[in-house]
Amino acid sequence: MSKRNGAASATRNQMIAALDIGTSKVTCIIAQLVPNGQLRVVGIGRRDMRGMARGSVVNMDTARDSIANTVHIAENMTGETVKSVIVSVNCGRPKSEIVSFEAPIANGEVGPADIRRVLQRGRRIENELDRALIHSIPVGFRLDEARGIRDPRGLFGETLGAEVHTVTAEAGPVRSLAACVRDCHLEIDRFVIAPYAAGLATLVEDEWTLGATVIDMGAGVTGVAVFADGEIVHADTVPIGGEQVTRDLAHGLSTPIEQAELLKIRYGSALTQPSDDRSIIEIPAIGADEHVPSHPAPKSLLTGIIRPRIEETLELVRSRLQETPYLARAGRRIVLSGGACQLKGLPQLASTIFDSKVRIGRAIPFDGLAETAMGQAYTTCTGLLRFAAENRANADGIGSALGTFVAAQADNRSRFGRFGGWMKEHFR
């Protein structure tokens, strides 16, 4: 594990570090805030992740080493020591809901202190339900009997209420993840639910406004985030990912897991092609060495194993969304992200299952971000950078260390500028 002291602080140089901790990979991207108020990537580290299963820590020692080594790789590119990170979270069975809070108005006129007081009541969720509060996003206010108020400042009344979109997760898995990161001598600026970060990286302006659903397909977990009217309105996860497809292949083909992963990448598809029965591939046997021949199998055998698992995953996502009022608000548009979405034929299969337009999401580029880092496997990490830079002023009243950048962005990034600038003004 690398020593995390003695070098210049990344914070002093206005650097942001994003840490995406997945089931099979861990990625760290360090970006610098340049004079024009934009992000410039200066360091990237990516390694295999050990000690994780379905988004949760199962071995603290190996997980800690994977994280520390990955951050160290990114640090070596910058010559700086990272002191704090913004971290993705997919563990703890995240729960998304709209909750209401209210508080009396101190002097009859609504001021920043009144707004802060009512929003901070959301922190009670953590103590009452033993859940960690990941996000608390106000979606509207009410004043006495008047509802639908977007900005209550300067209005008069007796009681101020707020409708807040909260995303919580079971406290135990989140605490384990936090302890693992802190054992690497890293402070945690914020947790961000992974599919939310993926949406920040991949959605275009019209998708934010008209509605879209991001399905972030990782190795152990598939995350879901619904966006509408410029906000995230729902988040969820299902405990199935690309790793399950690999294990299905290893079992069904009697081949080692590493070989099953290679076969999935090279030949795997979610859709059957007419030529699959005639296309023969070689399947290495379990325990085989160079003297033991592999056995041939038609490509259709792979597809016959892969497709049911992908269908199960997507149908479970669809079922979860149908239990909420948000499926109709998703604009009938699906954006796929994450390493597991790169499987051939997956967009077409998803389009059939959801009866929606489907596209593969790519990270919206910014300075210093290599072409390879704009692929599906990096979307969550690049989305974490955007969250950190554009939405640092959070809903519980904690001010942003990069508040000047948030203010600078307010004029030219509409989906965050209005909300982020408003929150910065009143909760610093």
ChimeraX attribute file (.defattr): number of C-alpha atoms within 10 A of each C-alpha:
attribute: neighborCount
match mode: 1-to-1
recipient: residues
	/A:1	13
	/A:2	13
	/A:3	11
	/A:4	17
	/A:5	12
	/A:6	8
	/A:7	11
	/A:8	13
	/A:9	17
	/A:10	21
	/A:11	17
	/A:12	8
	/A:13	12
	/A:14	13
	/A:15	24
	/A:16	27
	/A:17	28
	/A:18	29
	/A:19	29
	/A:20	28
	/A:21	27
	/A:22	27
	/A:23	24
	/A:24	20
	/A:25	20
	/A:26	24
	/A:27	25
	/A:28	30
	/A:29	28
	/A:30	28
	/A:31	26
	/A:32	24
	/A:33	17
	/A:34	14
	/A:35	8
	/A:36	8
	/A:37	15
	/A:38	15
	/A:39	21
	/A:40	17
	/A:41	21
	/A:42	18
	/A:43	23
	/A:44	24
	/A:45	20
	/A:46	20
	/A:47	16
	/A:48	13
	/A:49	21
	/A:50	22
	/A:51	18
	/A:52	20
	/A:53	19
	/A:54	23
	/A:55	25
	/A:56	24
	/A:57	26
	/A:58	16
	/A:59	14
	/A:60	18
	/A:61	13
	/A:62	16
	/A:63	22
	/A:64	23
	/A:65	20
	/A:66	23
	/A:67	28
	/A:68	23
	/A:69	19
	/A:70	25
	/A:71	32
	/A:72	22
	/A:73	18
	/A:74	23
	/A:75	22
	/A:76	13
	/A:77	13
	/A:78	18
	/A:79	14
	/A:80	22
	/A:81	21
	/A:82	25
	/A:83	21
	/A:84	22
	/A:85	27
	/A:86	23
	/A:87	26
	/A:88	26
	/A:89	26
	/A:90	30
	/A:91	25
	/A:92	20
	/A:93	17
	/A:94	21
	/A:95	17
	/A:96	19
	/A:97	14
	/A:98	15
	/A:99	13
	/A:100	17
	/A:101	17
	/A:102	20
	/A:103	16
	/A:104	17
	/A:105	21
	/A:106	14
	/A:107	11
	/A:108	15
	/A:109	15
	/A:110	22
	/A:111	17
	/A:112	14
	/A:113	13
	/A:114	23
	/A:115	23
	/A:116	16
	/A:117	18
	/A:118	22
	/A:119	23
	/A:120	15
	/A:121	15
	/A:122	22
	/A:123	13
	/A:124	12
	/A:125	14
	/A:126	16
	/A:127	11
	/A:128	8
	/A:129	12
	/A:130	14
	/A:131	21
	/A:132	22
	/A:133	22
	/A:134	19
	/A:135	21
	/A:136	23
	/A:137	21
	/A:138	19
	/A:139	16
	/A:140	17
	/A:141	23
	/A:142	20
	/A:143	21
	/A:144	14
	/A:145	9
	/A:146	11
	/A:147	13
	/A:148	13
	/A:149	14
	/A:150	12
	/A:151	13
	/A:152	21
	/A:153	14
	/A:154	11
	/A:155	12
	/A:156	16
	/A:157	17
	/A:158	14
	/A:159	18
	/A:160	27
	/A:161	25
	/A:162	27
	/A:163	21
	/A:164	21
	/A:165	23
	/A:166	21
	/A:167	23
	/A:168	25
	/A:169	24
	/A:170	18
	/A:171	18
	/A:172	15
	/A:173	21
	/A:174	23
	/A:175	14
	/A:176	17
	/A:177	24
	/A:178	18
	/A:179	18
	/A:180	22
	/A:181	24
	/A:182	15
	/A:183	16
	/A:184	20
	/A:185	17
	/A:186	20
	/A:187	16
	/A:188	17
	/A:189	18
	/A:190	20
	/A:191	20
	/A:192	22
	/A:193	27
	/A:194	32
	/A:195	31
	/A:196	26
	/A:197	26
	/A:198	33
	/A:199	32
	/A:200	24
	/A:201	27
	/A:202	25
	/A:203	20
	/A:204	13
	/A:205	13
	/A:206	12
	/A:207	21
	/A:208	22
	/A:209	16
	/A:210	16
	/A:211	26
	/A:212	29
	/A:213	30
	/A:214	29
	/A:215	27
	/A:216	31
	/A:217	27
	/A:218	29
	/A:219	25
	/A:220	24
	/A:221	26
	/A:222	28
	/A:223	27
	/A:224	26
	/A:225	26
	/A:226	26
	/A:227	25
	/A:228	21
	/A:229	16
	/A:230	17
	/A:231	18
	/A:232	20
	/A:233	23
	/A:234	25
	/A:235	25
	/A:236	23
	/A:237	25
	/A:238	20
	/A:239	19
	/A:240	22
	/A:241	25
	/A:242	27
	/A:243	20
	/A:244	18
	/A:245	24
	/A:246	24
	/A:247	17
	/A:248	18
	/A:249	26
	/A:250	22
	/A:251	14
	/A:252	14
	/A:253	19
	/A:254	15
	/A:255	22
	/A:256	19
	/A:257	17
	/A:258	11
	/A:259	17
	/A:260	25
	/A:261	19
	/A:262	12
	/A:263	21
	/A:264	19
	/A:265	15
	/A:266	11
	/A:267	14
	/A:268	27
	/A:269	23
	/A:270	23
	/A:271	18
	/A:272	17
	/A:273	13
	/A:274	8
	/A:275	11
	/A:276	15
	/A:277	13
	/A:278	11
	/A:279	12
	/A:280	15
	/A:281	17
	/A:282	13
	/A:283	20
	/A:284	21
	/A:285	17
	/A:286	14
	/A:287	9
	/A:288	12
	/A:289	10
	/A:290	7
	/A:291	6
	/A:292	10
	/A:293	12
	/A:294	16
	/A:295	13
	/A:296	11
	/A:297	16
	/A:298	16
	/A:299	22
	/A:300	23
	/A:301	18
	/A:302	24
	/A:303	20
	/A:304	17
	/A:305	21
	/A:306	23
	/A:307	20
	/A:308	12
	/A:309	18
	/A:310	24
	/A:311	16
	/A:312	12
	/A:313	20
	/A:314	21
	/A:315	15
	/A:316	16
	/A:317	19
	/A:318	16
	/A:319	11
	/A:320	15
	/A:321	21
	/A:322	12
	/A:323	9
	/A:324	11
	/A:325	10
	/A:326	17
	/A:327	19
	/A:328	13
	/A:329	17
	/A:330	25
	/A:331	20
	/A:332	17
	/A:333	19
	/A:334	25
	/A:335	24
	/A:336	26
	/A:337	31
	/A:338	27
	/A:339	20
	/A:340	23
	/A:341	25
	/A:342	20
	/A:343	19
	/A:344	16
	/A:345	16
	/A:346	23
	/A:347	21
	/A:348	15
	/A:349	18
	/A:350	23
	/A:351	16
	/A:352	12
	/A:353	13
	/A:354	17
	/A:355	12
	/A:356	15
	/A:357	16
	/A:358	22
	/A:359	17
	/A:360	18
	/A:361	25
	/A:362	22
	/A:363	25
	/A:364	16
	/A:365	14
	/A:366	13
	/A:367	13
	/A:368	14
	/A:369	20
	/A:370	12
	/A:371	9
	/A:372	9
	/A:373	18
	/A:374	19
	/A:375	18
	/A:376	25
	/A:377	24
	/A:378	24
	/A:379	28
	/A:380	33
	/A:381	29
	/A:382	31
	/A:383	26
	/A:384	32
	/A:385	27
	/A:386	19
	/A:387	20
	/A:388	22
	/A:389	26
	/A:390	25
	/A:391	24
	/A:392	23
	/A:393	26
	/A:394	18
	/A:395	21
	/A:396	19
	/A:397	18
	/A:398	13
	/A:399	17
	/A:400	21
	/A:401	16
	/A:402	19
	/A:403	20
	/A:404	13
	/A:405	21
	/A:406	27
	/A:407	19
	/A:408	16
	/A:409	21
	/A:410	18
	/A:411	12
	/A:412	10
	/A:413	14
	/A:414	13
	/A:415	17
	/A:416	20
	/A:417	19
	/A:418	17
	/A:419	19
	/A:420	23
	/A:421	23
	/A:422	16
	/A:423	24
	/A:424	23
	/A:425	14
	/A:426	16
	/A:427	18
	/A:428	13
